[in-house]
Amino acid sequence: MATCRICNSNNPPDAQRCASCGAWLDVANEARGDSAQPAPQAPASGTPQPTDPTEAQVVALMALGRKIEAIKVFRTATGAGLKEAKDAVEQIAQRYGISPGSQGGGCAALVVLLVVVALVVAGAAVAVYLAARP
């Protein structure tokens, strides 16, 4: 029996998704002892649970940190555009006490690192040039 980490529903052992909320079941990862999946966020105390199946799936995915997949699910279910779906998913997550987290910033850190490396290399080149001048 696979138990959903989001809604605690029991599912068949071979199920990949929860029959109640649609969340992905990490049965294969748990069997291997693989903890690559982030732990789901617990809903805020006193927060109502979603009754709409799409909203429940969005909440489950957002709790696992799968924002892009949640947006895809919302778009498929509603036909909304990308911007509308992103805004709606973020509002749903906020309504149920799930913070979207910082799922960006990795690129900004890489750009800053590259700029620093470029400045160090340029400084070294200037130092070598000045040292080689008569």
GROMACS elastic network, one bead per residue, 0.5 to 0.9 nm:
[ bonds ]
;  ai    aj funct       b0    kb
    1    10     6  0.62337   500
    1    11     6  0.57465   500
    1    12     6  0.52331   500
    1    14     6  0.83378   500
    1    15     6  0.89994   500
    2     9     6  0.82872   500
    2    10     6  0.58004   500
    2    11     6  0.50380   500
    2    12     6  0.60429   500
    2    13     6  0.51686   500
    2    14     6  0.79668   500
    2    15     6  0.74806   500
    2    18     6  0.86343   500
    2    25     6  0.73187   500
    2    26     6  0.85600   500
    2    27     6  0.65737   500
    3     6     6  0.88052   500
    3     7     6  0.84308   500
    3     8     6  0.56035   500
    3     9     6  0.55938   500
    3    11     6  0.60216   500
    3    12     6  0.87062   500
    3    13     6  0.88474   500
    3    18     6  0.81723   500
    3    25     6  0.77400   500
    3    27     6  0.87083   500
    4     7     6  0.57351   500
    4     9     6  0.53231   500
    4    10     6  0.65379   500
    4    11     6  0.73539   500
    4    17     6  0.84174   500
    4    18     6  0.61043   500
    4    20     6  0.87846   500
    4    21     6  0.86093   500
    4    23     6  0.74181   500
    4    24     6  0.80644   500
    4    25     6  0.61514   500
    4    26     6  0.85053   500
    5     8     6  0.55598   500
    5     9     6  0.81444   500
    5    23     6  0.84651   500
    5    25     6  0.76873   500
    5    26     6  0.87828   500
    5    39     6  0.89002   500
    5    40     6  0.74193   500
    5    60     6  0.89352   500
    6     9     6  0.81972   500
    6    18     6  0.89318   500
    6    21     6  0.78953   500
    6    23     6  0.71807   500
    6    40     6  0.72851   500
    6    41     6  0.88342   500
    6    42     6  0.82961   500
    6    59     6  0.88644   500
    6    60     6  0.59913   500
    6    63     6  0.78750   500
    6    64     6  0.87459   500
    7    18     6  0.85714   500
    7    20     6  0.75946   500
    7    21     6  0.69061   500
    7    23     6  0.87202   500
    7    60     6  0.82891   500
    9    18     6  0.72944   500
    9    19     6  0.78827   500
    9    20     6  0.67115   500
    9    21     6  0.85410   500
   10    13     6  0.89939   500
   10    18     6  0.80408   500
   10    19     6  0.84887   500
   10    20     6  0.89151   500
   11    14     6  0.82349   500
   11    15     6  0.64259   500
   11    16     6  0.89704   500
   11    17     6  0.83130   500
   11    18     6  0.63349   500
   11    19     6  0.66809   500
   11    20     6  0.87188   500
   11    25     6  0.88930   500
   12    15     6  0.53703   500
   12    16     6  0.89298   500
   13    16     6  0.85583   500
   13    27     6  0.77920   500
   14    27     6  0.81996   500
   15    18     6  0.71520   500
   15    19     6  0.83306   500
   15    24     6  0.89720   500
   15    25     6  0.72533   500
   15    27     6  0.82945   500
   16    23     6  0.86008   500
   16    24     6  0.59610   500
   16    25     6  0.52065   500
   16    26     6  0.73844   500
   16    27     6  0.74910   500
   16    28     6  0.88724   500
   17    20     6  0.87577   500
   17    21     6  0.82593   500
   17    22     6  0.53905   500
   17    23     6  0.54397   500
   17    25     6  0.51504   500
   17    26     6  0.86112   500
   18    21     6  0.56999   500
   18    23     6  0.52580   500
   18    24     6  0.63038   500
   18    25     6  0.62639   500
   19    22     6  0.58012   500
   19    23     6  0.82291   500
   20    23     6  0.82553   500
   20    53     6  0.82587   500
   20    56     6  0.88827   500
   21    53     6  0.64940   500
   21    54     6  0.83591   500
   21    56     6  0.56538   500
   21    57     6  0.54586   500
   21    60     6  0.72103   500
   22    25     6  0.87581   500
   22    53     6  0.79603   500
   22    54     6  0.85587   500
   22    56     6  0.77134   500
   22    57     6  0.53833   500
   22    58     6  0.89618   500
   22    60     6  0.77481   500
   22    61     6  0.88525   500
   23    56     6  0.85413   500
   23    57     6  0.59707   500
   23    58     6  0.85696   500
   23    59     6  0.89141   500
   23    60     6  0.55840   500
   23    61     6  0.63644   500
   23    64     6  0.89352   500
   24    60     6  0.84927   500
   24    61     6  0.79857   500
   25    28     6  0.82791   500
   25    29     6  0.89717   500
   26    29     6  0.52646   500
   26    30     6  0.60609   500
   26    31     6  0.85316   500
   26    37     6  0.81856   500
   27    30     6  0.51428   500
   27    31     6  0.60506   500
   27    32     6  0.86850   500
   28    31     6  0.51573   500
   28    32     6  0.63869   500
   28    33     6  0.85771   500
   28    34     6  0.83577   500
   29    32     6  0.52499   500
   29    33     6  0.60265   500
   29    35     6  0.68738   500
   29    36     6  0.78556   500
   29    37     6  0.81588   500
   30    34     6  0.59117   500
   30    35     6  0.73404   500
   31    34     6  0.75965   500
   32    35     6  0.87767   500
   34    37     6  0.78700   500
   35    38     6  0.73203   500
   35    39     6  0.84913   500
   37    40     6  0.86361   500
   37    64     6  0.75632   500
   37    65     6  0.88194   500
   38    41     6  0.88454   500
   38    64     6  0.61268   500
   38    65     6  0.70106   500
   39    63     6  0.81432   500
   39    64     6  0.64249   500
   39    65     6  0.85989   500
   40    60     6  0.81705   500
   40    61     6  0.87520   500
   40    62     6  0.83399   500
   40    65     6  0.74292   500
   41    44     6  0.87094   500
   41    62     6  0.86093   500
   41    63     6  0.50584   500
   41    64     6  0.69441   500
   41    65     6  0.85814   500
   41    98     6  0.68988   500
   41    99     6  0.86428   500
   42    45     6  0.84823   500
   42    63     6  0.75381   500
   42    97     6  0.86503   500
   42    98     6  0.80838   500
   43    46     6  0.84004   500
   43    47     6  0.66437   500
   43    48     6  0.88120   500
   43    49     6  0.85657   500
   43    63     6  0.81804   500
   43    96     6  0.66402   500
   43    97     6  0.59175   500
   43    98     6  0.67070   500
   44    47     6  0.54832   500
   44    48     6  0.89120   500
   44    96     6  0.70318   500
   44    97     6  0.51679   500
   44    98     6  0.75709   500
   45    48     6  0.87063   500
   45    97     6  0.85883   500
   47    95     6  0.81809   500
   47    96     6  0.59224   500
   47    97     6  0.69876   500
   48    51     6  0.90000   500
   48    95     6  0.89848   500
   48    96     6  0.70058   500
   49    56     6  0.76759   500
   49    96     6  0.73554   500
   50    53     6  0.75408   500
   50    54     6  0.88515   500
   50    55     6  0.60848   500
   50    56     6  0.51853   500
   50    57     6  0.89471   500
   50    59     6  0.78323   500
   50    96     6  0.80696   500
   51    54     6  0.87735   500
   51    55     6  0.73609   500
   51    56     6  0.67372   500
   52    55     6  0.51857   500
   52    56     6  0.60564   500
   52    57     6  0.86548   500
   53    57     6  0.61727   500
   53    58     6  0.86046   500
   54    57     6  0.51086   500
   54    58     6  0.61775   500
   54    59     6  0.85890   500
   54    73     6  0.73901   500
   54    74     6  0.67173   500
   54    77     6  0.68661   500
   54    78     6  0.88938   500
   55    59     6  0.60932   500
   55    60     6  0.85275   500
   55    74     6  0.79043   500
   55    89     6  0.84952   500
   55    92     6  0.72459   500
   56    59     6  0.50804   500
   56    60     6  0.61059   500
   56    61     6  0.86217   500
   57    60     6  0.50073   500
   57    61     6  0.61294   500
   57    62     6  0.84947   500
   57    70     6  0.73916   500
   57    73     6  0.77617   500
   57    74     6  0.87170   500
   58    61     6  0.51785   500
   58    62     6  0.60236   500
   58    63     6  0.84764   500
   58    66     6  0.89547   500
   58    67     6  0.82786   500
   58    69     6  0.83519   500
   58    71     6  0.76064   500
   58    73     6  0.70511   500
   58    74     6  0.69900   500
   58    89     6  0.67940   500
   58    92     6  0.76562   500
   58    93     6  0.77632   500
   59    62     6  0.51351   500
   59    63     6  0.60512   500
   59    64     6  0.87026   500
   59    70     6  0.78951   500
   59    89     6  0.82620   500
   59    92     6  0.70416   500
   59    93     6  0.60064   500
   59    96     6  0.73765   500
   59    98     6  0.78054   500
   60    63     6  0.51628   500
   60    64     6  0.65391   500
   60    65     6  0.89112   500
   60    66     6  0.87288   500
   60    70     6  0.84203   500
   61    64     6  0.51391   500
   61    65     6  0.63723   500
   61    66     6  0.50984   500
   61    67     6  0.66549   500
   61    68     6  0.89092   500
   61    69     6  0.70172   500
   61    70     6  0.55729   500
   62    66     6  0.53204   500
   62    67     6  0.53935   500
   62    68     6  0.88546   500
   62    69     6  0.85572   500
   62    70     6  0.64701   500
   62    89     6  0.82524   500
   62    90     6  0.87048   500
   62    93     6  0.66006   500
   62    98     6  0.70683   500
   62    99     6  0.82417   500
   62   100     6  0.68805   500
   63    66     6  0.75005   500
   63    67     6  0.87911   500
   63    93     6  0.81325   500
   63    98     6  0.63419   500
   63    99     6  0.82854   500
   63   100     6  0.83808   500
   64    67     6  0.83369   500
   65    68     6  0.87899   500
   65   100     6  0.72315   500
   65   101     6  0.77458   500
   65   103     6  0.83443   500
   66    69     6  0.54870   500
   66    70     6  0.62340   500
   66    71     6  0.88231   500
   67    71     6  0.62131   500
   67    72     6  0.86886   500
   67    86     6  0.85142   500
   67    89     6  0.78762   500
   67    90     6  0.85243   500
   67   100     6  0.73579   500
   67   103     6  0.83860   500
   68    71     6  0.51064   500
   68    72     6  0.63187   500
   68    73     6  0.87288   500
   68    86     6  0.84272   500
   69    72     6  0.50016   500
   69    73     6  0.61930   500
   69    74     6  0.86164   500
   70    73     6  0.50980   500
   70    74     6  0.61857   500
   70    75     6  0.85921   500
   70    85     6  0.89008   500
   70    86     6  0.86513   500
   70    89     6  0.69008   500
   71    74     6  0.50927   500
   71    75     6  0.60792   500
   71    76     6  0.85630   500
   71    82     6  0.76394   500
   71    85     6  0.56825   500
   71    86     6  0.57448   500
   71    88     6  0.84157   500
   71    89     6  0.62167   500
   72    75     6  0.51010   500
   72    76     6  0.60928   500
   72    77     6  0.85499   500
   72    82     6  0.84865   500
   72    85     6  0.79796   500
   73    76     6  0.52050   500
   73    77     6  0.61469   500
   73    78     6  0.85685   500
   74    77     6  0.51793   500
   74    78     6  0.59626   500
   74    79     6  0.77620   500
   74    80     6  0.74989   500
   74    85     6  0.61319   500
   74    86     6  0.85919   500
   74    88     6  0.82533   500
   74    89     6  0.72906   500
   75    78     6  0.52916   500
   75    80     6  0.50266   500
   75    81     6  0.66623   500
   75    82     6  0.71683   500
   75    84     6  0.86223   500
   75    85     6  0.58273   500
   75    86     6  0.88665   500
   76    79     6  0.56161   500
   76    80     6  0.77743   500
   77    80     6  0.82614   500
   78    81     6  0.89605   500
   78    85     6  0.84964   500
   79    85     6  0.86927   500
   80    83     6  0.81678   500
   80    84     6  0.59582   500
   80    85     6  0.56789   500
   81    84     6  0.53097   500
   81    85     6  0.59437   500
   81    86     6  0.85097   500
   82    85     6  0.51647   500
   82    86     6  0.60753   500
   82    87     6  0.86081   500
   83    86     6  0.51487   500
   83    87     6  0.61731   500
   83    88     6  0.85055   500
   84    87     6  0.52184   500
   84    88     6  0.60282   500
   84    89     6  0.85484   500
   85    88     6  0.50149   500
   85    89     6  0.59755   500
   85    90     6  0.84992   500
   86    89     6  0.52225   500
   86    90     6  0.62135   500
   86    91     6  0.86317   500
   87    90     6  0.52192   500
   87    91     6  0.61934   500
   87    92     6  0.86528   500
   88    91     6  0.50350   500
   88    92     6  0.60869   500
   88    93     6  0.85614   500
   89    92     6  0.50626   500
   89    93     6  0.61375   500
   89    94     6  0.85617   500
   90    93     6  0.51122   500
   90    94     6  0.61533   500
   90    95     6  0.85750   500
   90    98     6  0.88628   500
   90    99     6  0.83321   500
   90   100     6  0.67426   500
   91    94     6  0.50458   500
   91    95     6  0.60389   500
   91    96     6  0.87111   500
   92    95     6  0.50265   500
   92    96     6  0.64076   500
   92    97     6  0.87085   500
   92    98     6  0.84699   500
   93    96     6  0.53228   500
   93    97     6  0.62122   500
   93    99     6  0.65233   500
   93   100     6  0.69218   500
   94    97     6  0.50530   500
   94    98     6  0.54717   500
   94    99     6  0.62260   500
   94   100     6  0.78488   500
   95    98     6  0.75928   500
   96    99     6  0.89511   500
   98   101     6  0.85629   500
   99   102     6  0.89013   500
  100   103     6  0.75629   500
  101   104     6  0.87503   500
  102   105     6  0.70914   500
  103   106     6  0.80837   500
  104   107     6  0.70954   500
  104   108     6  0.81591   500
  105   108     6  0.50537   500
  105   109     6  0.62474   500
  105   110     6  0.86322   500
  106   109     6  0.52714   500
  106   110     6  0.63287   500
  106   111     6  0.88124   500
  107   110     6  0.50022   500
  107   111     6  0.62064   500
  107   112     6  0.86666   500
  108   111     6  0.51234   500
  108   112     6  0.62700   500
  108   113     6  0.86052   500
  109   112     6  0.51607   500
  109   113     6  0.61616   500
  109   114     6  0.86696   500
  110   113     6  0.50215   500
  110   114     6  0.61612   500
  110   115     6  0.86466   500
  111   114     6  0.50962   500
  111   115     6  0.62042   500
  111   116     6  0.86517   500
  112   115     6  0.51490   500
  112   116     6  0.62368   500
  112   117     6  0.86679   500
  113   116     6  0.51659   500
  113   117     6  0.62029   500
  113   118     6  0.86059   500
  114   117     6  0.50819   500
  114   118     6  0.60747   500
  114   119     6  0.86053   500
  115   118     6  0.50510   500
  115   119     6  0.61979   500
  115   120     6  0.86684   500
  116   119     6  0.51205   500
  116   120     6  0.62359   500
  116   121     6  0.86693   500
  117   120     6  0.50953   500
  117   121     6  0.61651   500
  117   122     6  0.85239   500
  118   121     6  0.51440   500
  118   122     6  0.60416   500
  118   123     6  0.85005   500
  119   122     6  0.50353   500
  119   123     6  0.60038   500
  119   124     6  0.85253   500
  120   123     6  0.50629   500
  120   124     6  0.61523   500
  120   125     6  0.86093   500
  121   124     6  0.50808   500
  121   125     6  0.61540   500
  121   126     6  0.86663   500
  122   125     6  0.50492   500
  122   126     6  0.62377   500
  122   127     6  0.86364   500
  123   126     6  0.51509   500
  123   127     6  0.62012   500
  123   128     6  0.86924   500
  124   127     6  0.50329   500
  124   128     6  0.61996   500
  124   129     6  0.85597   500
  125   128     6  0.51540   500
  125   129     6  0.61125   500
  125   130     6  0.86175   500
  126   129     6  0.50026   500
  126   130     6  0.60812   500
  126   131     6  0.84766   500
  127   130     6  0.51882   500
  127   131     6  0.60467   500
  127   132     6  0.85857   500
  128   131     6  0.50909   500
  128   132     6  0.61513   500
  128   133     6  0.88069   500
  129   132     6  0.52345   500
  129   133     6  0.64611   500
  130   133     6  0.53314   500
  130   134     6  0.85731   500
  131   134     6  0.80146   500
